[in-house]
Amino acid sequence: MLPARMSATIDAPQVSQLLDRLHAQAETEDVQAKQRVLAREAEVGERLGPPQRYELYGDAPLSITPEVGRLYYLLATARRAGSVVEFGASHGISTIYLAAALRDLGNGRLITTEILPQKAEWAAENLGKAGLADLVEIRVGDALETLQELPPQVDLLVLDGRNDQYIPVLELVRDRLAPDALIIADLGKDDPDLAAYQRYVRDPGRGFDSMSLPLDAGVEIAIWRGRRFEVGEAR
């Protein structure tokens, strides 16, 4: 006889109902934010750079979909991640999925970053409503500064912030990655910065094995295999 299935934290009413409300809010606000960007790009006749795009996005959540959130939860659980770092908390939606995995694993710590103080406040409020705030440290400011101090080994790195910062953040955290650490990057459609990130993690000399999954606009999942050789070093 199979043992009874333990209820996952993300399926608990306190968490699932909150996520439903946050995803519904994101569906409206994210569409409006992207329309502002498209309108401005049509006006100037060219694609805006990341600083201009994110200024127009404003306080919109720019949220992952529920399917991607559950993927985050499943991968964190399967990796039995004890130490998680997230780049880009926004309103805390993705953070809730990750912290729920830590709760179900029975231990662990999540460090997340958010450059906008108002968004960081909303993320903290939502984590409190989910009953997961005790598992999360929110660092406010530029991630390239706030992630200078990290645990000795990071089991899971989630890249879900400004796209042109994915490579710099990964390079910053790389020396702290545990063997076979997972790196999850939320992608966007036809984004040149994310294409550069994919080339980076798929370069066999970088020490990663990586592929994308066709969820939402795409999710790139990489495994850290450790140092193979440095750029310019003989293979």
C-alpha positions in Angstrom: 0.0 0.0 0.0 1.4 3.4 -1.0 2.0 5.9 1.8 -0.4 8.9 2.0 0.8 11.8 -0.1 2.1 14.7 2.0 0.4 18.0 1.1 2.8 20.4 -0.6 3.1 23.9 0.9 2.2 25.5 -2.4 -1.1 23.7 -2.4 -2.0 24.8 1.1 -5.0 27.3 1.0 -3.0 30.1 2.7 -0.4 29.9 -0.1 -2.4 28.8 -3.1 -5.1 31.4 -2.7 -2.5 34.2 -2.3 -0.6 33.0 -5.4 -3.9 33.0 -7.3 -4.5 36.6 -6.4 -1.0 37.6 -7.2 -1.0 35.9 -10.6 -4.3 37.5 -11.4 -2.9 40.9 -10.5 0.2 40.2 -12.7 -1.9 39.3 -15.7 -3.4 42.7 -15.8 -0.4 44.9 -14.7 2.2 43.0 -16.7 0.2 43.4 -19.9 -0.1 47.1 -19.3 3.6 47.5 -18.6 4.6 45.7 -21.8 2.1 47.8 -23.8 3.8 51.0 -22.4 7.2 49.6 -23.6 5.8 48.7 -27.1 4.2 52.1 -27.5 7.4 53.9 -26.6 9.5 51.7 -29.0 7.0 52.4 -31.8 7.4 56.1 -31.0 11.2 56.1 -31.2 11.4 53.4 -33.9 13.9 51.1 -32.1 14.1 48.6 -29.3 14.8 50.3 -26.0 17.7 49.3 -23.8 17.1 47.5 -20.5 17.3 50.6 -18.3 14.6 52.4 -20.4 12.4 49.2 -20.6 12.5 48.6 -16.8 11.8 52.3 -16.1 8.6 51.9 -18.2 7.7 48.6 -16.5 7.6 50.5 -13.2 6.0 48.6 -10.3 4.5 45.8 -12.5 5.2 42.3 -11.1 6.7 41.0 -14.4 5.7 37.6 -12.9 6.5 34.1 -13.9 3.4 31.9 -14.8 2.0 29.4 -12.4 3.5 26.6 -14.5 6.9 28.1 -14.2 6.5 28.7 -10.5 5.6 25.0 -10.0 8.7 24.1 -12.0 10.8 26.2 -9.6 9.2 24.4 -6.6 9.8 21.0 -8.1 13.4 21.6 -9.1 14.3 23.1 -5.7 12.7 20.1 -4.0 14.3 17.5 -6.3 17.7 19.2 -5.8 17.1 19.2 -2.1 18.4 22.7 -2.1 19.5 24.0 1.3 20.9 27.3 0.0 19.0 29.3 -2.7 19.8 32.6 -4.2 17.3 34.5 -6.3 18.0 37.6 -8.5 14.8 39.6 -8.9 12.2 39.2 -6.2 9.7 41.8 -7.6 6.4 41.2 -5.7 7.7 37.9 -4.3 5.7 35.5 -6.4 8.7 33.4 -7.5 10.1 33.7 -4.1 7.0 32.1 -2.6 7.4 29.0 -4.8 11.1 28.7 -3.8 10.5 29.2 -0.1 7.6 26.7 -0.2 10.1 24.1 -1.4 12.5 24.9 1.5 9.6 24.6 3.9 8.7 21.1 2.6 12.4 20.1 2.7 12.5 21.0 6.4 15.4 23.4 6.3 17.3 25.9 4.1 17.7 29.6 3.5 16.7 31.8 0.5 18.5 35.0 -0.2 16.6 37.2 -2.7 17.4 40.6 -4.2 15.3 43.5 -5.3 16.5 46.8 -6.5 13.3 48.8 -6.0 12.4 49.4 -2.3 8.7 49.4 -2.9 8.8 46.0 -4.6 10.9 44.7 -1.8 8.3 45.8 0.7 5.5 44.1 -1.2 7.6 40.9 -1.5 8.1 40.9 2.3 4.4 41.5 2.9 3.4 38.6 0.6 5.9 36.3 2.1 4.5 37.1 5.5 1.0 36.4 4.3 2.2 33.0 3.0 3.8 32.2 6.3 7.3 31.8 4.7 9.0 35.0 5.7 11.2 33.2 8.2 13.0 31.3 5.4 13.8 34.4 3.3 16.3 37.2 3.5 15.5 40.1 1.2 18.4 42.3 0.1 17.5 45.7 -1.3 19.7 47.3 -3.9 21.9 46.4 -6.9 22.4 42.6 -6.9 26.0 43.0 -8.0 26.6 44.7 -4.6 24.1 42.9 -2.4 25.2 39.4 -3.4 28.9 40.0 -2.6 28.4 38.1 0.6 27.0 34.6 0.2 27.0 31.2 1.9 29.9 28.9 1.1 27.8 26.8 -1.2 24.7 27.7 -3.2 22.6 24.8 -4.4 20.2 26.8 -6.6 20.5 30.1 -8.4 17.4 31.7 -9.9 17.8 34.5 -12.5 14.6 36.4 -12.8 15.6 40.1 -12.9 16.9 42.5 -15.4 18.0 40.4 -18.4 21.3 42.1 -19.2 22.5 41.3 -15.7 22.1 37.5 -15.9 25.7 36.9 -16.9 27.2 39.3 -14.4 25.2 37.8 -11.6 26.0 34.3 -12.6 29.7 35.2 -12.7 29.5 36.8 -9.3 27.9 33.7 -7.7 29.7 31.0 -9.8 32.6 30.5 -7.3 30.0 29.7 -4.6 28.0 27.2 -6.6 27.9 23.7 -5.1 28.8 20.7 -7.3 25.8 20.0 -9.6 24.1 23.2 -8.5 21.1 24.2 -10.6 20.8 27.6 -12.4 17.3 28.5 -13.6 16.8 31.5 -15.9 13.4 32.9 -16.8 13.6 33.9 -20.5 11.8 36.4 -22.6 10.8 36.3 -26.3 13.3 37.6 -28.8 15.5 39.3 -26.2 19.1 39.7 -27.3 20.4 39.8 -23.8 18.9 36.4 -23.0 20.2 35.0 -26.3 23.7 36.1 -25.1 23.0 34.4 -21.7 22.1 31.1 -23.5 25.2 31.2 -25.6 27.2 31.7 -22.4 25.8 28.7 -20.4 25.9 26.5 -23.5 29.5 27.2 -24.2 31.2 23.8 -23.3 34.1 25.6 -21.8 32.1 27.5 -19.2 31.5 24.4 -17.0 27.7 24.2 -17.5 25.3 21.7 -19.1 22.2 23.7 -20.2 19.0 23.4 -22.1 15.7 25.3 -22.4 12.2 24.2 -21.6 9.2 25.6 -23.6 7.2 27.0 -20.7 5.9 30.5 -21.1 8.6 32.4 -23.1 11.2 29.7 -22.1 13.1 28.6 -19.1 16.8 27.9 -19.4 18.0 25.2 -16.9 21.7 24.7 -16.3 23.8 22.4 -14.1 27.1 23.5 -12.8 29.7 20.9 -13.6 32.7 22.8 -12.2 35.7 24.4 -13.8 36.8 22.8 -17.0 39.2 25.3 -18.4 39.6 29.0 -18.5 39.1 31.1 -21.6 42.3 31.0 -23.6 43.6 27.9 -21.9 44.4 24.9 -24.0 41.7 22.2 -24.1 
